[in-house]
Amino acid sequence: MPKNYQCFIYVTLRPSVLDPAGTAVESGLKQLGYDTVAGVRIGKYIELTVTAADETSAREQLDQMCDQLLANPVIENYRFDLHCQ
Amino acid sequence: MPKNYQCFIYVTLRPSVLDPAGTAVESGLKQLGYDTVAGVRIGKYIELTVTAADETSAREQLDQMCDQLLANPVIENYRFDLHCQ
């Protein structure tokens, strides 16, 4: 019987890719007085549910979704967690 | 002695707030053939490091950063994890 999986996907820029938004946020935090902040990187966080026969199939679907739409594999990495509901 | 903490911050829209970007991504995934996808919500994922005397102080700084700059408390929730480096 198919099960629902709650999925949490984290998409981050590859370390070699510049992150201007992260740099701007870091500068903003420093101006607010948070002097010790460093290495700010901004990514995307996506929650969704998917129905699949088993966890392996759910993970395969998620991998394909990330490669096709949710992440840009040229400049971004992704990882995900999932929980059976 | 101050320690460095690696922080992972998740900013999500409050459940009552509409998420047009999430709706668009869900529609895109369905068009690609992922018919069982539902409840897509898009948030922000922020990584940073902060230096603090102890974990309590690091958590306090992070709470303030989120309230002041990283999240909009009117429409967004946030949570974070941190690890001592």
Backbone of each chain as nested JSON, in Angstrom:
{
  "chains": [
    {"id": "A", "residues": [
      {"number": 1, "name": "MET", "atoms": {"N": [0.849, -1.202, 0.0], "CA": [0.0, 0.0, 0.0], "C": [0.886, 1.256, 0.0]}},
      {"number": 2, "name": "PRO", "atoms": {"N": [0.605, 2.223, -0.89], "CA": [1.429, 3.437, -0.942], "C": [1.374, 4.211, 0.37]}},
      {"number": 3, "name": "LYS", "atoms": {"N": [2.482, 4.825, 0.694], "CA": [2.56, 5.606, 1.93], "C": [2.901, 7.05, 1.603]}},
      {"number": 4, "name": "ASN", "atoms": {"N": [2.502, 7.939, 2.506], "CA": [2.866, 9.351, 2.356], "C": [4.179, 9.618, 3.077]}},
      {"number": 5, "name": "TYR", "atoms": {"N": [5.056, 10.313, 2.393], "CA": [6.328, 10.709, 2.993], "C": [6.407, 12.228, 3.064]}},
      {"number": 6, "name": "GLN", "atoms": {"N": [6.724, 12.717, 4.253], "CA": [6.972, 14.16, 4.417], "C": [8.445, 14.388, 4.126]}},
      {"number": 7, "name": "CYS", "atoms": {"N": [8.741, 15.298, 3.187], "CA": [10.12, 15.479, 2.728], "C": [10.608, 16.891, 3.023]}},
      {"number": 8, "name": "PHE", "atoms": {"N": [11.865, 16.972, 3.423], "CA": [12.508, 18.251, 3.731], "C": [13.766, 18.343, 2.87]}},
      {"number": 9, "name": "ILE", "atoms": {"N": [13.783, 19.304, 1.958], "CA": [14.866, 19.39, 0.972], "C": [15.664, 20.67, 1.224]}},
      {"number": 10, "name": "TYR", "atoms": {"N": [16.976, 20.524, 1.23], "CA": [17.869, 21.666, 1.456], "C": [18.694, 21.864, 0.195]}},
      {"number": 11, "name": "VAL", "atoms": {"N": [18.565, 23.016, -0.425], "CA": [19.323, 23.316, -1.643], "C": [20.323, 24.422, -1.303]}},
      {"number": 12, "name": "THR", "atoms": {"N": [21.599, 24.135, -1.511], "CA": [22.637, 25.112, -1.175], "C": [23.513, 25.37, -2.39]}},
      {"number": 13, "name": "LEU", "atoms": {"N": [24.076, 26.571, -2.448], "CA": [25.04, 26.875, -3.507], "C": [26.293, 26.044, -3.277]}},
      {"number": 14, "name": "ARG", "atoms": {"N": [26.906, 25.584, -4.35], "CA": [28.186, 24.889, -4.217], "C": [29.202, 25.839, -3.581]}},
      {"number": 15, "name": "PRO", "atoms": {"N": [30.138, 25.292, -2.806], "CA": [31.085, 26.157, -2.098], "C": [31.88, 27.087, -3.014]}},
      {"number": 16, "name": "SER", "atoms": {"N": [32.113, 26.675, -4.253], "CA": [32.922, 27.501, -5.158], "C": [32.12, 28.636, -5.797]}},
      {"number": 17, "name": "VAL", "atoms": {"N": [30.796, 28.654, -5.573], "CA": [29.951, 29.664, -6.213], "C": [29.762, 30.849, -5.264]}},
      {"number": 18, "name": "LEU", "atoms": {"N": [29.987, 32.06, -5.774], "CA": [29.79, 33.262, -4.954], "C": [28.329, 33.393, -4.535]}},
      {"number": 19, "name": "ASP", "atoms": {"N": [28.113, 33.947, -3.325], "CA": [26.756, 34.098, -2.807], "C": [26.555, 35.569, -2.412]}},
      {"number": 20, "name": "PRO", "atoms": {"N": [26.181, 36.43, -3.376], "CA": [26.026, 37.857, -3.066], "C": [24.961, 38.108, -2.006]}},
      {"number": 21, "name": "ALA", "atoms": {"N": [23.878, 37.316, -2.012], "CA": [22.834, 37.522, -1.006], "C": [23.39, 37.222, 0.39]}},
      {"number": 22, "name": "GLY", "atoms": {"N": [24.178, 36.165, 0.487], "CA": [24.792, 35.841, 1.769], "C": [25.73, 36.933, 2.236]}},
      {"number": 23, "name": "THR", "atoms": {"N": [26.5, 37.488, 1.305], "CA": [27.418, 38.571, 1.648], "C": [26.638, 39.789, 2.154]}},
      {"number": 24, "name": "ALA", "atoms": {"N": [25.511, 40.097, 1.499], "CA": [24.704, 41.249, 1.908], "C": [24.126, 41.023, 3.306]}},
      {"number": 25, "name": "VAL", "atoms": {"N": [23.643, 39.802, 3.573], "CA": [23.075, 39.512, 4.89], "C": [24.171, 39.601, 5.953]}},
      {"number": 26, "name": "GLU", "atoms": {"N": [25.352, 39.086, 5.631], "CA": [26.459, 39.144, 6.595], "C": [26.798, 40.6, 6.924]}},
      {"number": 27, "name": "SER", "atoms": {"N": [26.847, 41.426, 5.894], "CA": [27.139, 42.834, 6.119], "C": [26.036, 43.486, 6.956]}},
      {"number": 28, "name": "GLY", "atoms": {"N": [24.781, 43.134, 6.692], "CA": [23.675, 43.674, 7.488], "C": [23.766, 43.26, 8.942]}},
      {"number": 29, "name": "LEU", "atoms": {"N": [24.105, 41.992, 9.184], "CA": [24.228, 41.506, 10.564], "C": [25.361, 42.241, 11.29]}},
      {"number": 30, "name": "LYS", "atoms": {"N": [26.454, 42.45, 10.584], "CA": [27.579, 43.148, 11.227], "C": [27.188, 44.587, 11.577]}},
      {"number": 31, "name": "GLN", "atoms": {"N": [26.44, 45.226, 10.679], "CA": [25.99, 46.599, 10.966], "C": [25.059, 46.637, 12.164]}},
      {"number": 32, "name": "LEU", "atoms": {"N": [24.34, 45.547, 12.404], "CA": [23.449, 45.49, 13.576], "C": [24.224, 45.155, 14.852]}},
      {"number": 33, "name": "GLY", "atoms": {"N": [25.52, 44.916, 14.714], "CA": [26.327, 44.693, 15.914], "C": [26.767, 43.25, 16.128]}},
      {"number": 34, "name": "TYR", "atoms": {"N": [26.38, 42.347, 15.227], "CA": [26.784, 40.94, 15.377], "C": [28.144, 40.76, 14.698]}},
      {"number": 35, "name": "ASP", "atoms": {"N": [29.182, 41.195, 15.393], "CA": [30.515, 41.257, 14.787], "C": [31.125, 39.887, 14.522]}},
      {"number": 36, "name": "THR", "atoms": {"N": [30.68, 38.873, 15.257], "CA": [31.35, 37.58, 15.162], "C": [30.768, 36.691, 14.073]}},
      {"number": 37, "name": "VAL", "atoms": {"N": [29.753, 37.189, 13.366], "CA": [29.125, 36.371, 12.33], "C": [30.06, 36.237, 11.13]}},
      {"number": 38, "name": "ALA", "atoms": {"N": [30.129, 35.055, 10.561], "CA": [30.961, 34.831, 9.38], "C": [30.344, 33.721, 8.531]}},
      {"number": 39, "name": "GLY", "atoms": {"N": [30.791, 33.678, 7.296], "CA": [30.416, 32.564, 6.417], "C": [28.938, 32.407, 6.163]}},
      {"number": 40, "name": "VAL", "atoms": {"N": [28.224, 33.52, 5.968], "CA": [26.777, 33.412, 5.728], "C": [26.535, 32.915, 4.302]}},
      {"number": 41, "name": "ARG", "atoms": {"N": [25.768, 31.856, 4.173], "CA": [25.382, 31.311, 2.861], "C": [23.878, 31.093, 2.891]}},
      {"number": 42, "name": "ILE", "atoms": {"N": [23.214, 31.496, 1.832], "CA": [21.761, 31.4, 1.796], "C": [21.32, 30.371, 0.771]}},
      {"number": 43, "name": "GLY", "atoms": {"N": [20.456, 29.487, 1.191], "CA": [19.94, 28.459, 0.297], "C": [18.433, 28.397, 0.373]}},
      {"number": 44, "name": "LYS", "atoms": {"N": [17.879, 27.36, -0.225], "CA": [16.432, 27.169, -0.207], "C": [16.083, 25.971, 0.655]}},
      {"number": 45, "name": "TYR", "atoms": {"N": [14.906, 26.04, 1.248], "CA": [14.405, 24.96, 2.091], "C": [13.008, 24.647, 1.58]}},
      {"number": 46, "name": "ILE", "atoms": {"N": [12.779, 23.423, 1.158], "CA": [11.509, 23.062, 0.538], "C": [10.879, 21.916, 1.316]}},
      {"number": 47, "name": "GLU", "atoms": {"N": [9.625, 22.076, 1.677], "CA": [8.868, 20.994, 2.31], "C": [7.817, 20.515, 1.321]}},
      {"number": 48, "name": "LEU", "atoms": {"N": [7.637, 19.211, 1.237], "CA": [6.561, 18.682, 0.405], "C": [6.224, 17.278, 0.864]}},
      {"number": 49, "name": "THR", "atoms": {"N": [5.098, 16.77, 0.41], "CA": [4.766, 15.377, 0.674], "C": [4.668, 14.652, -0.66]}},
      {"number": 50, "name": "VAL", "atoms": {"N": [5.055, 13.393, -0.635], "CA": [5.017, 12.588, -1.841], "C": [4.486, 11.205, -1.439]}},
      {"number": 51, "name": "THR", "atoms": {"N": [3.755, 10.585, -2.347], "CA": [3.22, 9.258, -2.083], "C": [4.028, 8.241, -2.873]}},
      {"number": 52, "name": "ALA", "atoms": {"N": [4.496, 7.203, -2.196], "CA": [5.306, 6.2, -2.887], "C": [5.121, 4.852, -2.2]}},
      {"number": 53, "name": "ALA", "atoms": {"N": [5.502, 3.799, -2.941], "CA": [5.31, 2.449, -2.424], "C": [6.223, 2.182, -1.228]}},
      {"number": 54, "name": "ASP", "atoms": {"N": [7.437, 2.699, -1.299], "CA": [8.376, 2.494, -0.193], "C": [9.386, 3.636, -0.173]}},
      {"number": 55, "name": "GLU", "atoms": {"N": [10.259, 3.615, 0.83], "CA": [11.172, 4.746, 0.997], "C": [12.16, 4.853, -0.16]}},
      {"number": 56, "name": "THR", "atoms": {"N": [12.616, 3.718, -0.669], "CA": [13.558, 3.746, -1.787], "C": [12.947, 4.453, -2.985]}},
      {"number": 57, "name": "SER", "atoms": {"N": [11.703, 4.123, -3.277], "CA": [11.026, 4.759, -4.401], "C": [10.82, 6.249, -4.144]}},
      {"number": 58, "name": "ALA", "atoms": {"N": [10.481, 6.617, -2.907], "CA": [10.31, 8.033, -2.576], "C": [11.625, 8.781, -2.771]}},
      {"number": 59, "name": "ARG", "atoms": {"N": [12.74, 8.159, -2.342], "CA": [14.05, 8.822, -2.493], "C": [14.423, 8.982, -3.962]}},
      {"number": 60, "name": "GLU", "atoms": {"N": [14.096, 7.973, -4.767], "CA": [14.378, 8.086, -6.21], "C": [13.603, 9.237, -6.836]}},
      {"number": 61, "name": "GLN", "atoms": {"N": [12.305, 9.314, -6.481], "CA": [11.487, 10.416, -7.006], "C": [12.062, 11.764, -6.604]}},
      {"number": 62, "name": "LEU", "atoms": {"N": [12.468, 11.878, -5.331], "CA": [13.005, 13.149, -4.845], "C": [14.291, 13.521, -5.575]}},
      {"number": 63, "name": "ASP", "atoms": {"N": [15.165, 12.534, -5.788], "CA": [16.405, 12.792, -6.527], "C": [16.094, 13.353, -7.916]}},
      {"number": 64, "name": "GLN", "atoms": {"N": [15.121, 12.736, -8.566], "CA": [14.764, 13.202, -9.91], "C": [14.168, 14.604, -9.87]}},
      {"number": 65, "name": "MET", "atoms": {"N": [13.277, 14.849, -8.904], "CA": [12.674, 16.185, -8.786], "C": [13.744, 17.247, -8.571]}},
      {"number": 66, "name": "CYS", "atoms": {"N": [14.73, 16.939, -7.71], "CA": [15.779, 17.915, -7.424], "C": [16.608, 18.172, -8.674]}},
      {"number": 67, "name": "ASP", "atoms": {"N": [16.965, 17.099, -9.383], "CA": [17.794, 17.267, -10.579], "C": [17.056, 18.011, -11.684]}},
      {"number": 68, "name": "GLN", "atoms": {"N": [15.743, 17.775, -11.786], "CA": [14.991, 18.353, -12.9], "C": [14.481, 19.758, -12.626]}},
      {"number": 69, "name": "LEU", "atoms": {"N": [14.095, 20.036, -11.364], "CA": [13.393, 21.303, -11.133], "C": [13.846, 22.056, -9.886]}},
      {"number": 70, "name": "LEU", "atoms": {"N": [14.036, 21.342, -8.791], "CA": [14.196, 22.061, -7.52], "C": [15.586, 22.667, -7.348]}},
      {"number": 71, "name": "ALA", "atoms": {"N": [16.598, 22.028, -7.918], "CA": [17.957, 22.555, -7.793], "C": [18.561, 22.69, -9.181]}},
      {"number": 72, "name": "ASN", "atoms": {"N": [19.54, 23.548, -9.294], "CA": [20.32, 23.668, -10.523], "C": [21.647, 22.951, -10.275]}},
      {"number": 73, "name": "PRO", "atoms": {"N": [21.795, 21.743, -10.804], "CA": [22.965, 20.921, -10.433], "C": [24.307, 21.547, -10.818]}},
      {"number": 74, "name": "VAL", "atoms": {"N": [24.28, 22.53, -11.719], "CA": [25.538, 23.161, -12.127], "C": [26.113, 23.993, -10.976]}},
      {"number": 75, "name": "ILE", "atoms": {"N": [25.246, 24.672, -10.245], "CA": [25.754, 25.576, -9.201], "C": [25.259, 25.221, -7.804]}},
      {"number": 76, "name": "GLU", "atoms": {"N": [24.372, 24.235, -7.697], "CA": [23.788, 23.944, -6.38], "C": [23.933, 22.474, -5.997]}},
      {"number": 77, "name": "ASN", "atoms": {"N": [24.055, 22.247, -4.716], "CA": [23.958, 20.901, -4.145], "C": [22.6, 20.774, -3.456]}},
      {"number": 78, "name": "TYR", "atoms": {"N": [22.161, 19.548, -3.246], "CA": [20.939, 19.365, -2.454], "C": [21.087, 18.124, -1.59]}},
      {"number": 79, "name": "ARG", "atoms": {"N": [20.308, 18.12, -0.527], "CA": [20.168, 16.918, 0.277], "C": [18.769, 16.935, 0.837]}},
      {"number": 80, "name": "PHE", "atoms": {"N": [18.282, 15.786, 1.277], "CA": [16.915, 15.771, 1.828], "C": [16.784, 14.728, 2.916]}},
      {"number": 81, "name": "ASP", "atoms": {"N": [15.809, 14.981, 3.78], "CA": [15.375, 14.009, 4.792], "C": [13.935, 13.667, 4.465]}},
      {"number": 82, "name": "LEU", "atoms": {"N": [13.524, 12.456, 4.821], "CA": [12.093, 12.174, 4.697], "C": [11.629, 11.268, 5.821]}},
      {"number": 83, "name": "HIS", "atoms": {"N": [10.356, 11.446, 6.15], "CA": [9.736, 10.68, 7.234], "C": [8.419, 10.124, 6.739]}},
      {"number": 84, "name": "CYS", "atoms": {"N": [8.188, 8.872, 7.056], "CA": [6.904, 8.256, 6.715], "C": [5.841, 8.834, 7.638]}},
      {"number": 85, "name": "GLN", "atoms": {"N": [4.708, 9.213, 7.054], "CA": [3.648, 9.822, 7.879], "C": [2.716, 8.757, 8.432]}}
    ]},
    {"id": "B", "residues": [
      {"number": 1, "name": "MET", "atoms": {"N": [36.7, 30.55, 27.22], "CA": [37.196, 30.892, 25.877], "C": [36.063, 30.814, 24.853]}},
      {"number": 2, "name": "PRO", "atoms": {"N": [35.904, 31.838, 24.017], "CA": [34.813, 31.815, 23.027], "C": [34.969, 30.647, 22.056]}},
      {"number": 3, "name": "LYS", "atoms": {"N": [33.84, 30.127, 21.652], "CA": [33.844, 28.999, 20.709], "C": [33.103, 29.391, 19.44]}},
      {"number": 4, "name": "ASN", "atoms": {"N": [33.464, 28.698, 18.364], "CA": [32.739, 28.909, 17.108], "C": [31.584, 27.923, 17.012]}},
      {"number": 5, "name": "TYR", "atoms": {"N": [30.426, 28.425, 16.638], "CA": [29.263, 27.568, 16.445], "C": [28.823, 27.653, 14.985]}},
      {"number": 6, "name": "GLN", "atoms": {"N": [28.659, 26.478, 14.39], "CA": [28.11, 26.41, 13.033], "C": [26.591, 26.347, 13.175]}},
      {"number": 7, "name": "CYS", "atoms": {"N": [25.888, 27.276, 12.513], "CA": [24.442, 27.401, 12.71], "C": [23.694, 27.132, 11.4]}},
      {"number": 8, "name": "PHE", "atoms": {"N": [22.573, 26.449, 11.53], "CA": [21.707, 26.122, 10.393], "C": [20.325, 26.652, 10.717]}},
      {"number": 9, "name": "ILE", "atoms": {"N": [19.869, 27.621, 9.936], "CA": [18.616, 28.314, 10.241], "C": [17.595, 28.002, 9.149]}},
      {"number": 10, "name": "TYR", "atoms": {"N": [16.387, 27.65, 9.569], "CA": [15.306, 27.322, 8.634], "C": [14.212, 28.358, 8.822]}},
      {"number": 11, "name": "VAL", "atoms": {"N": [13.915, 29.113, 7.782], "CA": [12.862, 30.131, 7.855], "C": [11.715, 29.671, 6.971]}},
      {"number": 12, "name": "THR", "atoms": {"N": [10.539, 29.527, 7.539], "CA": [9.385, 29.036, 6.775], "C": [8.231, 30.016, 6.906]}},
      {"number": 13, "name": "LEU", "atoms": {"N": [7.392, 30.061, 5.891], "CA": [6.176, 30.87, 5.981], "C": [5.243, 30.252, 7.013]}},
      {"number": 14, "name": "ARG", "atoms": {"N": [4.548, 31.088, 7.764], "CA": [3.551, 30.558, 8.688], "C": [2.484, 29.807, 7.904]}},
      {"number": 15, "name": "PRO", "atoms": {"N": [1.91, 28.767, 8.499], "CA": [0.956, 27.938, 7.752], "C": [-0.224, 28.722, 7.177]}},
      {"number": 16, "name": "SER", "atoms": {"N": [-0.622, 29.82, 7.819], "CA": [-1.784, 30.579, 7.349], "C": [-1.444, 31.514, 6.189]}},
      {"number": 17, "name": "VAL", "atoms": {"N": [-0.156, 31.627, 5.842], "CA": [0.252, 32.563, 4.787], "C": [0.347, 31.817, 3.457]}},
      {"number": 18, "name": "LEU", "atoms": {"N": [-0.269, 32.375, 2.431], "CA": [-0.217, 31.77, 1.099], "C": [1.22, 31.743, 0.578]}},
      {"number": 19, "name": "ASP", "atoms": {"N": [1.555, 30.703, -0.187], "CA": [2.905, 30.56, -0.725], "C": [2.812, 30.379, -2.242]}},
      {"number": 20, "name": "PRO", "atoms": {"N": [2.754, 31.491, -2.985], "CA": [2.609, 31.375, -4.445], "C": [3.782, 30.657, -5.094]}},
      {"number": 21, "name": "ALA", "atoms": {"N": [4.991, 30.84, -4.566], "CA": [6.146, 30.154, -5.155], "C": [5.991, 28.641, -4.979]}},
      {"number": 22, "name": "GLY", "atoms": {"N": [5.541, 28.236, -3.803], "CA": [5.322, 26.811, -3.554], "C": [4.265, 26.242, -4.483]}},
      {"number": 23, "name": "THR", "atoms": {"N": [3.198, 27.014, -4.7], "CA": [2.136, 26.569, -5.601], "C": [2.673, 26.406, -7.022]}},
      {"number": 24, "name": "ALA", "atoms": {"N": [3.521, 27.355, -7.451], "CA": [4.082, 27.28, -8.799], "C": [4.986, 26.058, -8.94]}},
      {"number": 25, "name": "VAL", "atoms": {"N": [5.801, 25.802, -7.923], "CA": [6.692, 24.638, -7.981], "C": [5.869, 23.345, -7.993]}},
      {"number": 26, "name": "GLU", "atoms": {"N": [4.813, 23.305, -7.194], "CA": [3.961, 22.104, -7.162], "C": [3.347, 21.857, -8.538]}},
      {"number": 27, "name": "SER", "atoms": {"N": [2.874, 22.926, -9.161], "CA": [2.292, 22.784, -10.488], "C": [3.35, 22.323, -11.493]}},
      {"number": 28, "name": "GLY", "atoms": {"N": [4.576, 22.856, -11.384], "CA": [5.657, 22.423, -12.266], "C": [5.991, 20.952, -12.083]}},
      {"number": 29, "name": "LEU", "atoms": {"N": [6.032, 20.51, -10.828], "CA": [6.342, 19.095, -10.562], "C": [5.249, 18.193, -11.133]}},
      {"number": 30, "name": "LYS", "atoms": {"N": [3.999, 18.614, -10.994], "CA": [2.903, 17.794, -11.528], "C": [3.009, 17.713, -13.052]}},
      {"number": 31, "name": "GLN", "atoms": {"N": [3.358, 18.828, -13.686], "CA": [3.506, 18.809, -15.146], "C": [4.64, 17.9, -15.586]}},
      {"number": 32, "name": "LEU", "atoms": {"N": [5.636, 17.724, -14.722], "CA": [6.741, 16.816, -15.046], "C": [6.367, 15.358, -14.773]}},
      {"number": 33, "name": "GLY", "atoms": {"N": [5.172, 15.141, -14.239], "CA": [4.712, 13.768, -14.043], "C": [4.716, 13.291, -12.6]}},
      {"number": 34, "name": "TYR", "atoms": {"N": [5.103, 14.157, -11.671], "CA": [5.105, 13.754, -10.257], "C": [3.727, 14.055, -9.67]}},
      {"number": 35, "name": "ASP", "atoms": {"N": [2.772, 13.165, -9.967], "CA": [1.373, 13.436, -9.643], "C": [1.073, 13.39, -8.154]}},
      {"number": 36, "name": "THR", "atoms": {"N": [1.92, 12.691, -7.396], "CA": [1.578, 12.484, -5.986], "C": [2.137, 13.571, -5.082]}},
      {"number": 37, "name": "VAL", "atoms": {"N": [2.807, 14.56, -5.672], "CA": [3.376, 15.63, -4.856], "C": [2.271, 16.535, -4.327]}},
      {"number": 38, "name": "ALA", "atoms": {"N": [2.377, 16.939, -3.068], "CA": [1.391, 17.839, -2.475], "C": [2.062, 18.696, -1.42]}},
      {"number": 39, "name": "GLY", "atoms": {"N": [1.399, 19.768, -1.07], "CA": [1.827, 20.597, 0.054], "C": [3.208, 21.181, -0.068]}},
      {"number": 40, "name": "VAL", "atoms": {"N": [3.571, 21.666, -1.259], "CA": [4.91, 22.247, -1.429], "C": [4.95, 23.632, -0.776]}},
      {"number": 41, "name": "ARG", "atoms": {"N": [5.921, 23.828, 0.104], "CA": [6.124, 25.129, 0.759], "C": [7.606, 25.462, 0.637]}},
      {"number": 42, "name": "ILE", "atoms": {"N": [7.897, 26.687, 0.271], "CA": [9.292, 27.072, 0.055], "C": [9.741, 28.057, 1.12]}},
      {"number": 43, "name": "GLY", "atoms": {"N": [10.861, 27.773, 1.712], "CA": [11.412, 28.657, 2.73], "C": [12.875, 28.948, 2.456]}},
      {"number": 44, "name": "LYS", "atoms": {"N": [13.524, 29.553, 3.438], "CA": [14.941, 29.879, 3.302], "C": [15.756, 29.011, 4.243]}},
      {"number": 45, "name": "TYR", "atoms": {"N": [16.973, 28.726, 3.811], "CA": [17.9, 27.936, 4.611], "C": [19.187, 28.741, 4.686]}},
      {"number": 46, "name": "ILE", "atoms": {"N": [19.605, 29.082, 5.884], "CA": [20.767, 29.953, 6.055], "C": [21.817, 29.248, 6.904]}},
      {"number": 47, "name": "GLU", "atoms": {"N": [23.039, 29.223, 6.416], "CA": [24.158, 28.694, 7.191], "C": [25.054, 29.851, 7.589]}},
      {"number": 48, "name": "LEU", "atoms": {"N": [25.533, 29.843, 8.811], "CA": [26.498, 30.858, 9.232], "C": [27.265, 30.339, 10.438]}},
      {"number": 49, "name": "THR", "atoms": {"N": [28.352, 30.999, 10.744], "CA": [29.063, 30.685, 11.978], "C": [29.054, 31.917, 12.87]}},
      {"number": 50, "name": "VAL", "atoms": {"N": [29.001, 31.663, 14.16], "CA": [28.98, 32.746, 15.125], "C": [29.909, 32.351, 16.276]}},
      {"number": 51, "name": "THR", "atoms": {"N": [30.562, 33.338, 16.858], "CA": [31.453, 33.074, 17.987], "C": [30.765, 33.536, 19.263]}},
      {"number": 52, "name": "ALA", "atoms": {"N": [30.741, 32.657, 20.257], "CA": [30.06, 33.012, 21.508], "C": [30.721, 32.264, 22.651]}},
      {"number": 53, "name": "ALA", "atoms": {"N": [30.461, 32.75, 23.864], "CA": [31.085, 32.16, 25.04], "C": [30.548, 30.758, 25.306]}},
      {"number": 54, "name": "ASP", "atoms": {"N": [29.261, 30.582, 25.08], "CA": [28.668, 29.256, 25.31], "C": [27.44, 29.105, 24.416]}},
      {"number": 55, "name": "GLU", "atoms": {"N": [26.842, 27.912, 24.46], "CA": [25.737, 27.649, 23.545], "C": [24.528, 28.534, 23.848]}},
      {"number": 56, "name": "THR", "atoms": {"N": [24.263, 28.799, 25.117], "CA": [23.119, 29.644, 25.476], "C": [23.264, 31.019, 24.85]}},
      {"number": 57, "name": "SER", "atoms": {"N": [24.462, 31.573, 24.944], "CA": [24.692, 32.899, 24.374], "C": [24.579, 32.856, 22.851]}},
      {"number": 58, "name": "ALA", "atoms": {"N": [25.077, 31.79, 22.231], "CA": [24.958, 31.658, 20.778], "C": [23.482, 31.595, 20.371]}},
      {"number": 59, "name": "ARG", "atoms": {"N": [22.685, 30.84, 21.132], "CA": [21.254, 30.731, 20.809], "C": [20.538, 32.075, 20.965]}},
      {"number": 60, "name": "GLU", "atoms": {"N": [20.927, 32.82, 22.0], "CA": [20.311, 34.146, 22.186], "C": [20.633, 35.063, 21.015]}},
      {"number": 61, "name": "GLN", "atoms": {"N": [21.907, 35.063, 20.593], "CA": [22.295, 35.891, 19.447], "C": [21.51, 35.494, 18.199]}},
      {"number": 62, "name": "LEU", "atoms": {"N": [21.367, 34.18, 17.985], "CA": [20.66, 33.713, 16.795], "C": [19.189, 34.129, 16.833]}},
      {"number": 63, "name": "ASP", "atoms": {"N": [18.567, 34.01, 18.018], "CA": [17.168, 34.436, 18.146], "C": [17.024, 35.906, 17.761]}},
      {"number": 64, "name": "GLN", "atoms": {"N": [17.945, 36.723, 18.261], "CA": [17.868, 38.155, 17.947], "C": [18.101, 38.414, 16.458]}},
      {"number": 65, "name": "MET", "atoms": {"N": [19.09, 37.73, 15.875], "CA": [19.354, 37.907, 14.437], "C": [18.12, 37.549, 13.617]}},
      {"number": 66, "name": "CYS", "atoms": {"N": [17.471, 36.435, 13.991], "CA": [16.293, 36.004, 13.226], "C": [15.179, 37.031, 13.36]}},
      {"number": 67, "name": "ASP", "atoms": {"N": [14.947, 37.513, 14.596], "CA": [13.862, 38.472, 14.799], "C": [14.134, 39.794, 14.095]}},
      {"number": 68, "name": "GLN", "atoms": {"N": [15.408, 40.204, 14.056], "CA": [15.735, 41.523, 13.515], "C": [15.941, 41.531, 12.009]}},
      {"number": 69, "name": "LEU", "atoms": {"N": [16.497, 40.455, 11.466], "CA": [16.894, 40.538, 10.055], "C": [16.557, 39.309, 9.229]}},
      {"number": 70, "name": "LEU", "atoms": {"N": [16.795, 38.114, 9.775], "CA": [16.733, 36.929, 8.912], "C": [15.307, 36.487, 8.607]}},
      {"number": 71, "name": "ALA", "atoms": {"N": [14.39, 36.714, 9.528], "CA": [13.003, 36.31, 9.301], "C": [12.092, 37.51, 9.535]}},
      {"number": 72, "name": "ASN", "atoms": {"N": [10.935, 37.473, 8.929], "CA": [9.9, 38.471, 9.187], "C": [8.888, 37.817, 10.123]}},
      {"number": 73, "name": "PRO", "atoms": {"N": [8.925, 38.169, 11.414], "CA": [8.114, 37.436, 12.389], "C": [6.61, 37.542, 12.139]}},
      {"number": 74, "name": "VAL", "atoms": {"N": [6.19, 38.516, 11.333], "CA": [4.754, 38.661, 11.066], "C": [4.255, 37.501, 10.198]}},
      {"number": 75, "name": "ILE", "atoms": {"N": [5.07, 37.081, 9.244], "CA": [4.587, 36.051, 8.315], "C": [5.447, 34.791, 8.325]}},
      {"number": 76, "name": "GLU", "atoms": {"N": [6.566, 34.808, 9.047], "CA": [7.463, 33.653, 8.993], "C": [7.766, 33.085, 10.376]}},
      {"number": 77, "name": "ASN", "atoms": {"N": [7.994, 31.799, 10.418], "CA": [8.548, 31.125, 11.595], "C": [9.998, 30.788, 11.318]}},
      {"number": 78, "name": "TYR", "atoms": {"N": [10.763, 30.573, 12.373], "CA": [12.124, 30.097, 12.151], "C": [12.48, 29.085, 13.237]}},
      {"number": 79, "name": "ARG", "atoms": {"N": [13.457, 28.261, 12.898], "CA": [14.062, 27.383, 13.895], "C": [15.508, 27.205, 13.489]}},
      {"number": 80, "name": "PHE", "atoms": {"N": [16.342, 26.777, 14.405], "CA": [17.745, 26.597, 14.037], "C": [18.375, 25.469, 14.846]}},
      {"number": 81, "name": "ASP", "atoms": {"N": [19.417, 24.904, 14.252], "CA": [20.293, 23.945, 14.929], "C": [21.66, 24.58, 14.999]}},
      {"number": 82, "name": "LEU", "atoms": {"N": [22.431, 24.221, 16.016], "CA": [23.817, 24.672, 16.0], "C": [24.728, 23.612, 16.593]}},
      {"number": 83, "name": "HIS", "atoms": {"N": [25.957, 23.612, 16.084], "CA": [26.97, 22.652, 16.512], "C": [28.242, 23.402, 16.851]}},
      {"number": 84, "name": "CYS", "atoms": {"N": [28.85, 23.014, 17.962], "CA": [30.135, 23.605, 18.326], "C": [31.198, 23.039, 17.387]}},
      {"number": 85, "name": "GLN", "atoms": {"N": [32.046, 23.91, 16.871], "CA": [33.076, 23.442, 15.927], "C": [34.34, 23.022, 16.656]}}
    ]}
  ]
}
